[in-house]
Amino acid sequence: MANSSERGQIKRRAPLRQFRRLFGYARRYRARLLVAAIALVITVLAGLVVPWFFGELLGDAFAQQDAAALDRNTAILVAAFLIQAVFLFIRHYLMSWVGERVVTDLRLELHRHLLAMPQAYFHERRTGELLSRLSDDASRLQSLIGADLNVALRNLLTLVGGVIMLLVVSPVLTGTVLLIIPPMVIVARLWSRVIRRLAQAAQDELASASGRLQEGLGAIGTVQAFTRERHEASRYAEQLERAFGLYVKKTWVRSWFLSVSSVMAFGTVAGIFWLGGHMVIEATLTPPQLGKFFMFTLTVAGAVGNLTGVIASYNQAVGATSRLFEILDLQPSVADRPDAVELAQPHGALHFSQVSFSYDDRDTEVISDFDLKIAPGEVCALVGSSGSGKTTIGRLLLRFWDPQAGQIYFDGLDLRELSLASLRGAMAEVSQDPVLFTGSIRENIRYGRLDAADDEVEAAAHAANAHDFICEFPEGYATVVGERGVKLSGGQRQRVAIARAILRDPRVLLLDEATSALDSESEYAVQAALEQLQRGRTTIVIAHRLSTIREADRIVVLDHGRVVEQGKHDALMELGGTYAKLVARQAAAETERIAS
């Protein structure tokens, strides 16, 4: 949920400026909009012909009793209806198309923008809330840009044209009609403020509820394991009911708004008919003129009533528009410089120089004066107790965050000087819990290099010791893995992730506790695949099971983000320091586990 400062910024933004920016997305479709505008003008003119000739029909039938004129004016009316229908179709189709296209463009831009945001952004926000912005908030703009804009323009033109025709028919009666407009504008403005506040509060609550829903469903295994289904359902229902209550309040206020506006508009029609009737009796107005005036009054009243409905929709969309542009206006804290350098032929030499780093929500440093050089092709293992900063070093190398002090160099170049695409393109990561996407095994392996041929995908699977178990599935490489790979075992997911990394062919490999959660048999298969993957590559192994990194070229021991020991396994054991104590502690824990 947005914090209080963010909400304050949203309230201070001028809604009209936001909507001008929103409709700026439609400029690229100006040709369609021009045709729609022409169709709109023709539709409105045809609509204004109707009240005039209805008045003529009344005169033909009752005053003059002229059958030929009655037939002629009826034919004109039918022609006006046909013209109006044709251009109504053109206008409605084009305006709706532009509305849908603009919202689609906005969703695409939002998605691209979110993909460029740093990790810190997503750590501070729920994924479900962001999805709500992309779906619910964007959906609110579809009718505004298409249907509501269409209705607003048509009724504005109808209102202006109707008032002009009223002045032509009877300036006296028109003055009376115009008396009702200022009170209606005042009422609309007062009500719109209340509707806007309630709509924005309801949208905030719904986004929060969506975040809760996504969080619960994303961890459904934990929810069910702890039998917290009722607890999660209760928390989601509580937020949803609060959102429902706000929507009910908004609907109640809007219903009153529409009712009062309707009474004011059509009460005016009754008053005008009463006054016009007296003018006919007094012979200051003819019956055909009264008929025309009455029809034009209904037209103007209908236009005003429709515009009040559009105002209500506009107020509902204000919060959605502000939220969407709030996301687009946030600039990534980690981004390419204008003169960013491309890594053409990376070698994999790494250097951490006096690096210090702390997360935004923590006061203490996770990494402090960290200094380390890793040669191309070297296998360097990072070990240490939980919270010593091992995983953070990998995150900094991928430039998910930038350090507050110090520099990180890749082949002698500061990471900040490199383009993110070429930096991350030179690396691959295999984590303890690799993420697979909904789709086939082949698609998940090919994610490492999208242009890879099927035989290259299968060669990577062979190298990762994954080909045999894949072929045991009835559908082989076309087997669907399910969301996050839930249809595969832990060892199978790891080997698919390793095949994906092999296909990427990186110069630097990050192994973040890649075997810590596996059983012995799966660990053996995965470890063999990892050894194949490490050949000829600079490798950083973030180790949990110390038995897996005995053959590393160098072991670096961390304590509170600092390097306290480094060397080969045997040398560190002889030293009898922090590393030796960690090994002894793990060996004792393993012996105790086997004995139990």
C-alpha positions as MATLAB code, in Angstrom:
seq = 'MANSSERGQIKRRAPLRQFRRLFGYARRYRARLLVAAIALVITVLAGLVVPWFFGELLGDAFAQQDAAALDRNTAILVAAFLIQAVFLFIRHYLMSWVGERVVTDLRLELHRHLLAMPQAYFHERRTGELLSRLSDDASRLQSLIGADLNVALRNLLTLVGGVIMLLVVSPVLTGTVLLIIPPMVIVARLWSRVIRRLAQAAQDELASASGRLQEGLGAIGTVQAFTRERHEASRYAEQLERAFGLYVKKTWVRSWFLSVSSVMAFGTVAGIFWLGGHMVIEATLTPPQLGKFFMFTLTVAGAVGNLTGVIASYNQAVGATSRLFEILDLQPSVADRPDAVELAQPHGALHFSQVSFSYDDRDTEVISDFDLKIAPGEVCALVGSSGSGKTTIGRLLLRFWDPQAGQIYFDGLDLRELSLASLRGAMAEVSQDPVLFTGSIRENIRYGRLDAADDEVEAAAHAANAHDFICEFPEGYATVVGERGVKLSGGQRQRVAIARAILRDPRVLLLDEATSALDSESEYAVQAALEQLQRGRTTIVIAHRLSTIREADRIVVLDHGRVVEQGKHDALMELGGTYAKLVARQAAAETERIAS';
ca = [
       0.000    0.000    0.000;
       1.225    3.492   -0.732;
       2.609    5.345    2.266;
       1.226    8.634    3.564;
       3.745   10.814    1.691;
       2.876    9.088   -1.600;
      -0.818    9.667   -0.959;
      -0.106   13.315   -0.234;
       1.665   13.668   -3.551;
      -1.299   12.094   -5.339;
      -3.758   14.497   -3.724;
      -1.631   17.478   -4.718;
      -1.477   16.499   -8.370;
      -3.837   18.401  -10.630;
      -6.299   15.880  -12.104;
      -6.677   17.832  -15.334;
      -2.916   17.771  -15.884;
      -2.919   14.017  -15.362;
      -5.701   13.541  -17.893;
      -3.999   15.764  -20.439;
      -0.993   13.517  -20.078;
      -3.194   10.432  -20.405;
      -4.870   11.663  -23.573;
      -1.437   12.518  -24.926;
      -1.107    8.774  -25.558;
      -3.889    9.115  -28.147;
      -1.955   11.573  -30.330;
      -0.249    8.791  -32.261;
      -3.723    7.751  -33.453;
      -4.713   11.248  -34.558;
      -5.875   10.052  -38.008;
      -8.531    7.824  -36.445;
      -9.432   10.555  -33.991;
      -9.884   13.038  -36.852;
     -12.304   10.705  -38.644;
     -14.106   10.084  -35.343;
     -14.344   13.855  -34.751;
     -15.874   14.421  -38.205;
     -18.342   11.593  -37.556;
     -19.103   13.144  -34.162;
     -19.939   16.550  -35.667;
     -22.172   14.965  -38.323;
     -23.924   12.849  -35.673;
     -24.601   15.884  -33.486;
     -25.852   17.986  -36.414;
     -28.157   15.167  -37.480;
     -29.351   14.936  -33.883;
     -30.134   18.657  -33.803;
     -32.148   18.354  -37.026;
     -34.547   15.975  -35.296;
     -36.090   18.434  -32.744;
     -36.480   21.103  -35.435;
     -38.384   18.883  -37.828;
     -40.450   17.361  -35.044;
     -41.662   20.895  -34.439;
     -42.367   21.233  -38.170;
     -44.356   17.972  -38.054;
     -46.484   19.327  -35.230;
     -47.228   22.442  -37.299;
     -47.968   20.385  -40.445;
     -50.322   18.029  -38.620;
     -52.160   20.337  -36.226;
     -51.767   23.969  -37.316;
     -51.522   23.888  -41.133;
     -52.863   20.336  -41.716;
     -50.585   20.081  -44.790;
     -50.212   16.397  -45.766;
     -47.506   17.018  -48.421;
     -45.377   18.998  -45.972;
     -45.966   16.298  -43.357;
     -44.685   13.609  -45.776;
     -41.692   15.712  -46.789;
     -40.638   16.535  -43.235;
     -41.109   12.909  -42.167;
     -38.785   11.815  -44.995;
     -36.218   14.363  -43.821;
     -36.479   12.983  -40.297;
     -35.968    9.389  -41.494;
     -32.936   10.501  -43.537;
     -31.527   12.281  -40.464;
     -31.984    9.099  -38.415;
     -30.162    7.021  -41.068;
     -27.278    9.492  -41.330;
     -27.039    9.623  -37.548;
     -26.942    5.803  -37.321;
     -24.153    5.428  -39.910;
     -21.887    8.043  -38.366;
     -22.766    6.872  -34.848;
     -21.285    3.482  -35.756;
     -18.135    5.072  -37.209;
     -17.673    7.376  -34.227;
     -18.323    4.740  -31.570;
     -16.078    2.134  -33.210;
     -13.126    4.489  -33.720;
     -13.349    6.088  -30.268;
     -13.638    2.691  -28.579;
     -10.706    1.382  -30.634;
      -8.536    4.325  -29.612;
      -9.577    3.895  -25.965;
      -8.668    0.204  -25.923;
      -5.415    0.863  -27.815;
      -4.307    3.647  -25.456;
      -4.947    1.527  -22.363;
      -3.070   -1.383  -23.957;
      -0.144    0.934  -24.735;
      -0.206    2.242  -21.172;
      -0.211   -1.285  -19.732;
       2.732   -2.241  -21.947;
       4.666    0.862  -20.889;
       3.909    0.187  -17.227;
       5.118   -3.394  -17.576;
       8.334   -2.348  -19.323;
       8.891    0.290  -16.638;
       8.349   -2.206  -13.811;
      10.802   -4.643  -15.421;
      13.453   -1.903  -15.276;
      12.866   -1.071  -11.597;
      15.521   -2.237   -9.111;
      15.036   -5.031   -6.600;
      14.531   -2.542   -3.765;
      11.324   -1.291   -5.406;
       9.732   -4.749   -5.297;
      10.943   -5.395   -1.768;
       8.934   -2.380   -0.613;
       5.713   -3.256   -2.473;
       3.464   -6.264   -2.789;
       3.371   -7.898   -6.177;
      -0.410   -8.265   -5.893;
      -0.831   -4.514   -5.434;
       1.221   -3.807   -8.550;
      -0.870   -6.341  -10.481;
      -3.985   -4.548   -9.260;
      -2.642   -1.300  -10.713;
      -1.986   -2.967  -14.057;
      -5.415   -4.612  -14.197;
      -8.023   -2.789  -12.095;
      -6.731    0.775  -12.389;
      -5.976    0.464  -16.103;
      -9.432   -1.042  -16.688;
     -11.032    2.031  -15.137;
      -9.433    4.141  -17.850;
     -10.773    2.066  -20.749;
     -14.308    3.456  -20.601;
     -13.029    6.937  -19.759;
     -10.831    7.245  -22.867;
     -13.259    5.454  -25.171;
     -16.946    5.454  -24.231;
     -16.949    8.277  -21.659;
     -14.898   10.612  -23.837;
     -17.233    9.798  -26.700;
     -20.284   10.607  -24.557;
     -18.690   13.772  -23.167;
     -17.790   15.240  -26.553;
     -21.142   14.346  -28.096;
     -23.092   15.878  -25.236;
     -20.922   19.000  -25.074;
     -21.539   19.665  -28.751;
     -25.207   18.794  -28.338;
     -25.454   21.161  -25.367;
     -23.856   24.045  -27.277;
     -25.880   23.382  -30.432;
     -29.072   22.914  -28.432;
     -28.637   26.228  -26.589;
     -28.023   28.037  -29.915;
     -31.215   26.538  -31.372;
     -33.152   27.495  -28.234;
     -32.008   31.092  -28.682;
     -33.159   30.983  -32.300;
     -36.614   29.729  -31.306;
     -37.220   31.883  -28.191;
     -34.631   34.015  -26.396;
     -37.029   34.613  -23.481;
     -37.577   30.938  -22.713;
     -33.868   30.210  -23.273;
     -32.898   32.677  -20.538;
     -35.138   30.733  -18.170;
     -33.488   27.419  -19.141;
     -29.994   28.812  -18.578;
     -30.876   29.809  -15.013;
     -30.708   26.160  -13.966;
     -27.180   25.518  -15.306;
     -25.103   27.387  -12.628;
     -26.848   25.576   -9.719;
     -26.272   22.232  -11.461;
     -22.563   23.030  -11.956;
     -22.187   23.956   -8.263;
     -23.966   20.779   -7.164;
     -21.846   18.655   -9.509;
     -18.602   20.173   -8.201;
     -19.488   19.626   -4.542;
     -20.581   16.049   -5.099;
     -17.609   15.235   -7.321;
     -15.142   15.982   -4.510;
     -16.852   13.503   -2.209;
     -17.063   10.853   -4.950;
     -13.366   11.318   -5.809;
     -12.224   10.827   -2.195;
     -14.359    7.715   -1.718;
     -13.299    6.224   -5.074;
      -9.605    6.685   -4.305;
      -9.946    5.216   -0.803;
     -11.840    2.224   -2.222;
      -9.150    1.661   -4.882;
      -6.410    1.769   -2.226;
      -8.230   -0.784   -0.095;
      -8.883   -3.059   -3.074;
      -5.218   -2.919   -4.121;
      -4.199   -3.861   -0.591;
      -6.666   -6.763   -0.641;
      -5.241   -7.927   -3.972;
      -1.769   -7.873   -2.432;
      -2.996  -10.011    0.463;
      -4.642  -12.460   -1.940;
      -1.533  -12.844   -4.101;
       0.672  -13.282   -1.043;
      -1.547  -16.030    0.385;
      -1.935  -17.919   -2.880;
       1.781  -17.593   -3.627;
       2.557  -19.347   -0.337;
      -0.343  -21.807   -0.439;
       1.881  -24.679    0.710;
       2.814  -22.839    3.916;
      -0.798  -21.742    4.466;
      -2.099  -25.304    4.207;
       0.785  -26.818    6.168;
      -0.029  -24.551    9.119;
      -3.814  -24.964    8.567;
      -4.250  -21.226    8.190;
      -6.854  -21.353    5.419;
      -9.523  -19.748    7.606;
      -7.076  -17.156    8.903;
      -6.070  -16.095    5.369;
      -9.697  -16.136    4.195;
     -10.653  -13.987    7.169;
      -7.897  -11.411    6.553;
      -8.711  -11.181    2.850;
     -12.452  -10.939    3.577;
     -11.830   -8.186    6.131;
     -10.001   -6.000    3.617;
     -12.458   -6.837    0.854;
     -15.398   -5.887    3.082;
     -13.749   -2.541    3.869;
     -13.335   -1.925    0.149;
     -16.964   -2.986   -0.408;
     -18.139   -0.557    2.273;
     -16.308    2.310    0.598;
     -17.706    1.369   -2.817;
     -21.221    1.277   -1.310;
     -20.698    4.772    0.145;
     -19.445    6.007   -3.198;
     -22.408    4.416   -4.989;
     -24.833    5.942   -2.478;
     -23.357    9.436   -2.973;
     -23.260    9.023   -6.755;
     -26.876    7.796   -6.823;
     -27.981   10.891   -4.920;
     -25.931   13.016   -7.280;
     -27.609   11.529  -10.345;
     -31.065   11.750   -8.757;
     -30.744   15.409   -7.751;
     -29.298   16.299  -11.159;
     -32.173   14.496  -12.855;
     -34.786   16.307  -10.756;
     -33.189   19.678  -11.481;
     -32.936   18.983  -15.212;
     -36.369   17.563  -15.854;
     -38.045   19.866  -13.332;
     -36.781   22.641  -15.566;
     -38.408   20.930  -18.556;
     -41.771   20.908  -16.766;
     -41.399   24.579  -15.832;
     -40.489   25.518  -19.396;
     -43.472   23.636  -20.767;
     -45.732   25.446  -18.302;
     -44.276   28.861  -19.196;
     -44.302   28.121  -22.925;
     -47.932   27.024  -22.735;
     -48.886   30.370  -21.257;
     -46.971   32.139  -24.036;
     -48.926   30.192  -26.669;
     -52.167   31.126  -24.944;
     -51.073   34.741  -24.978;
     -50.127   34.390  -28.700;
     -46.485   35.373  -28.122;
     -45.363   31.915  -29.263;
     -46.782   29.576  -31.919;
     -47.509   25.856  -31.247;
     -44.775   24.701  -33.707;
     -42.270   26.965  -31.946;
     -43.306   25.536  -28.578;
     -42.897   22.019  -29.985;
     -39.406   22.824  -31.255;
     -38.459   24.512  -28.014;
     -39.758   21.609  -25.961;
     -37.783   19.068  -28.050;
     -34.605   21.169  -27.875;
     -35.083   21.562  -24.112;
     -35.273   17.763  -23.758;
     -32.133   17.493  -25.888;
     -30.237   20.005  -23.728;
     -31.503   18.426  -20.491;
     -30.452   14.984  -21.704;
     -26.987   16.320  -22.609;
     -26.574   17.915  -19.159;
     -27.756   14.713  -17.452;
     -25.327   12.594  -19.459;
     -22.472   14.991  -18.691;
     -23.110   14.690  -14.954;
     -22.781   10.913  -15.331;
     -19.470   11.399  -17.147;
     -18.282   13.685  -14.360;
     -18.970   10.890  -11.867;
     -16.934    8.436  -13.995;
     -14.192   11.043  -14.311;
     -13.925   11.330  -10.534;
     -13.648    7.560  -10.193;
     -10.773    7.526  -12.692;
      -8.793   10.354  -11.049;
      -7.257    8.080   -8.417;
      -6.486    5.354  -10.955;
      -4.736    7.805  -13.280;
      -2.624    9.267  -10.482;
      -1.588    5.809   -9.318;
      -0.512    4.692  -12.785;
       1.520    7.823  -13.462;
       2.997    7.590   -9.977;
       4.605    4.306  -11.078;
       5.757    5.704  -14.428;
       7.267    8.803  -12.782;
       9.492    6.769  -10.462;
      12.985    6.603  -11.948;
      15.032    3.435  -11.348;
      17.821    4.004   -8.826;
      19.930    1.488  -10.757;
      20.038    2.322  -14.469;
      22.377    2.701  -17.440;
      24.393    5.873  -17.765;
      24.024    7.740  -21.071;
      27.587    6.713  -21.983;
      27.332    3.117  -20.689;
      29.983    0.733  -22.055;
      29.138   -2.632  -23.640;
      31.073   -5.717  -22.503;
      32.119   -7.044  -25.904;
      34.391   -9.956  -24.907;
      34.163  -10.470  -21.126;
      36.933  -12.409  -19.399;
      35.451  -12.611  -15.918;
      38.002  -10.755  -13.760;
      36.234   -9.415  -10.656;
      37.384   -6.931   -8.027;
      35.474   -5.735   -4.974;
      37.280   -2.631   -3.681;
      36.413   -1.418   -0.151;
      32.720   -2.090   -0.734;
      30.202   -1.154    1.968;
      26.466   -1.672    1.682;
      23.339   -1.569    3.821;
      19.725   -2.091    2.814;
      17.425    0.927    2.977;
      15.329   -0.536    5.776;
      18.325   -1.439    7.968;
      20.665    0.739    9.985;
      23.586   -1.695   10.140;
      25.905   -2.459    7.219;
      25.546   -5.887    5.646;
      28.857   -5.504    3.784;
      31.640   -3.433    5.342;
      34.987   -2.544    3.675;
      34.788   -5.728    1.611;
      37.863   -6.218   -0.576;
      38.323   -9.214   -2.874;
      39.913  -10.007   -6.239;
      38.822  -13.026   -8.287;
      40.845  -14.074  -11.338;
      39.210  -15.200  -14.604;
      38.294  -18.893  -14.410;
      38.792  -19.081  -10.635;
      36.301  -20.927   -8.412;
      35.838  -18.812   -5.295;
      33.615  -20.040   -2.457;
      32.037  -17.611    0.032;
      31.249  -19.113    3.426;
      30.082  -17.731    6.728;
      27.254  -17.845    9.200;
      23.766  -16.709    8.273;
      23.643  -12.938    7.767;
      27.350  -12.612    7.002;
      26.578  -11.023    3.595;
      27.272  -13.906    1.184;
      24.094  -13.572   -0.892;
      24.304   -9.764   -0.852;
      27.669   -9.935   -2.624;
      26.017  -11.844   -5.477;
      23.178   -9.283   -5.598;
      25.690   -6.444   -5.806;
      27.636   -8.177   -8.569;
      24.426   -8.501  -10.609;
      23.882   -4.826   -9.791;
      20.462   -5.340   -8.279;
      21.704   -2.692   -5.825;
      24.636   -0.291   -5.882;
      26.978   -0.099   -2.875;
      26.964    3.037   -0.736;
      30.773    3.071   -0.733;
      33.538    1.466   -2.751;
      33.583    0.065   -6.289;
      33.007   -3.262   -7.990;
      34.998   -3.909  -11.165;
      34.358   -6.355  -14.006;
      37.419   -6.761  -16.263;
      38.753   -3.522  -14.782;
      35.583   -1.494  -15.464;
      33.348   -0.117  -12.705;
      29.952   -1.823  -12.888;
      28.317    1.615  -13.019;
      30.108    2.267  -16.314;
      28.724   -0.893  -17.946;
      25.325   -1.351  -19.554;
      23.094   -3.543  -17.413;
      22.217   -5.783  -20.364;
      25.852   -6.603  -21.205;
      26.841   -6.971  -17.525;
      24.050   -9.372  -16.660;
      24.363  -11.036  -20.070;
      27.878  -12.111  -19.070;
      26.583  -13.831  -15.920;
      24.211  -16.611  -14.925;
      22.852  -17.574  -11.527;
      21.709  -20.885  -10.086;
      20.045  -20.396   -6.710;
      18.862  -22.629   -3.905;
      15.262  -22.275   -5.067;
      15.411  -21.641   -8.829;
      12.371  -20.074  -10.466;
      10.849  -21.890  -13.411;
       8.064  -20.326  -15.440;
       4.738  -21.874  -16.350;
       5.390  -23.646  -19.637;
       7.367  -26.583  -20.980;
      10.793  -27.796  -19.908;
      12.136  -26.795  -23.337;
      10.820  -23.237  -22.929;
      12.379  -22.939  -19.462;
      15.804  -24.098  -20.653;
      15.601  -21.843  -23.732;
      15.018  -18.892  -21.371;
      18.808  -18.855  -21.026;
      19.162  -17.976  -24.729;
      15.932  -17.334  -26.610;
      17.348  -17.981  -30.082;
      18.741  -21.427  -29.196;
      17.788  -24.336  -31.461;
      16.195  -27.518  -30.082;
      19.436  -29.491  -30.391;
      21.283  -26.808  -28.383;
      18.584  -26.998  -25.693;
      18.980  -30.775  -25.513;
      22.795  -30.517  -25.457;
      22.509  -28.187  -22.436;
      20.157  -30.674  -20.757;
      22.681  -33.487  -21.391;
      25.448  -31.401  -19.796;
      23.202  -30.709  -16.777;
      22.400  -34.414  -16.241;
      18.765  -33.571  -16.979;
      18.184  -35.301  -20.330;
      17.458  -38.755  -18.894;
      14.754  -37.731  -16.426;
      13.206  -35.391  -19.038;
      12.896  -38.283  -21.512;
      11.137  -40.377  -18.855;
       8.162  -37.992  -19.014;
       5.537  -39.005  -21.629;
       5.809  -35.605  -23.315;
       9.586  -35.259  -22.893;
      10.823  -31.695  -23.388;
       7.233  -30.554  -23.985;
       6.289  -31.469  -20.400;
       4.605  -28.539  -18.644;
       6.315  -27.775  -15.321;
       3.483  -25.800  -13.688;
       3.744  -22.483  -11.847;
       7.285  -22.046  -10.456;
       8.027  -25.636  -11.554;
       5.800  -27.281   -8.919;
       5.376  -30.446  -11.024;
       9.105  -31.218  -10.783;
      11.114  -32.370   -7.771;
      13.715  -30.111   -6.201;
      16.589  -31.899   -7.909;
      14.837  -31.822  -11.278;
      14.175  -28.088  -10.980;
      17.820  -27.498  -10.128;
      19.052  -29.432  -13.145;
      16.676  -27.605  -15.493;
      17.979  -24.323  -14.026;
      21.575  -25.519  -14.567;
      20.754  -26.436  -18.178;
      19.346  -22.925  -18.596;
      22.605  -21.462  -17.251;
      24.735  -23.737  -19.490;
      22.748  -22.605  -22.530;
      23.433  -18.978  -21.576;
      27.182  -19.727  -21.689;
      28.168  -17.069  -19.097;
      31.690  -15.913  -18.226;
      30.755  -15.523  -14.553;
      28.655  -18.054  -12.681;
      26.873  -17.418   -9.373;
      25.925  -20.516   -7.391;
      23.830  -19.430   -4.428;
      23.582  -22.494   -2.133;
      22.463  -24.464   -5.173;
      22.497  -27.893   -3.448;
      21.671  -27.027    0.169;
      18.023  -28.123    0.017;
      18.542  -31.456   -1.822;
      18.728  -35.045   -0.678;
      21.992  -36.964   -1.138;
      21.034  -38.623   -4.430;
      19.791  -35.387   -6.006;
      22.788  -33.502   -4.639;
      25.170  -35.944   -6.343;
      23.469  -35.482   -9.741;
      23.266  -31.713   -9.354;
      26.856  -31.426   -8.122;
      28.091  -33.342  -11.175;
      26.127  -30.957  -13.406;
      27.557  -27.948  -11.570;
      31.115  -29.195  -12.074;
      30.415  -29.381  -15.800;
      28.989  -25.864  -15.723;
      31.963  -24.357  -13.846;
      34.625  -25.409  -16.358;
      36.451  -22.403  -17.773;
      34.209  -19.889  -15.990;
      34.751  -17.518  -13.107;
      32.571  -19.020  -10.384;
      31.376  -17.603   -7.090;
      29.950  -20.337   -4.886;
      27.810  -19.177   -1.971;
      28.086  -22.287    0.156;
      25.898  -23.656    2.912;
      27.113  -27.248    2.896;
      30.844  -26.817    3.358;
      31.524  -30.342    2.120;
      30.654  -29.202   -1.424;
      33.410  -26.580   -1.705;
      36.503  -28.507   -0.550;
      37.958  -28.432   -4.084;
      37.392  -24.706   -4.624;
      40.432  -22.720   -5.785;
      39.865  -20.377   -2.873;
      37.546  -20.220    0.113;
      36.705  -16.774    1.489;
      35.310  -16.673    5.026;
      32.969  -13.783    5.900;
      31.907  -12.454    9.270;
      29.515   -9.475    9.470;
      30.302   -8.492    5.897;
      34.088   -8.564    6.263;
      36.723  -11.003    4.992;
      38.267  -12.701    8.030;
      40.017  -15.664    6.337;
      40.772  -16.920    2.860;
      42.700  -19.778    1.308;
      42.322  -23.423    0.307;
      40.416  -25.910    2.438;
      43.451  -27.693    3.928;
      45.251  -24.460    4.770;
      42.182  -23.027    6.496;
      41.671  -26.221    8.494;
      45.277  -26.074    9.673;
      44.748  -22.440   10.677;
      42.057  -23.554   13.125;
      40.126  -20.310   12.854;
      36.557  -19.387   11.878;
      36.404  -21.780    8.911;
      37.635  -24.751   10.915;
      35.007  -24.036   13.581;
      32.257  -23.866   10.931;
      33.353  -27.219    9.469;
      33.501  -28.822   12.911;
      30.066  -27.462   13.814;
      28.529  -28.834   10.591;
      30.220  -32.211   11.040;
      28.866  -32.475   14.583;
      25.369  -31.544   13.439;
      25.540  -34.133   10.633;
      26.752  -36.855   13.048;
      23.938  -36.024   15.457;
      21.383  -36.144   12.625;
      22.578  -39.578   11.461;
      22.613  -40.916   15.038;
      19.028  -39.786   15.624;
];
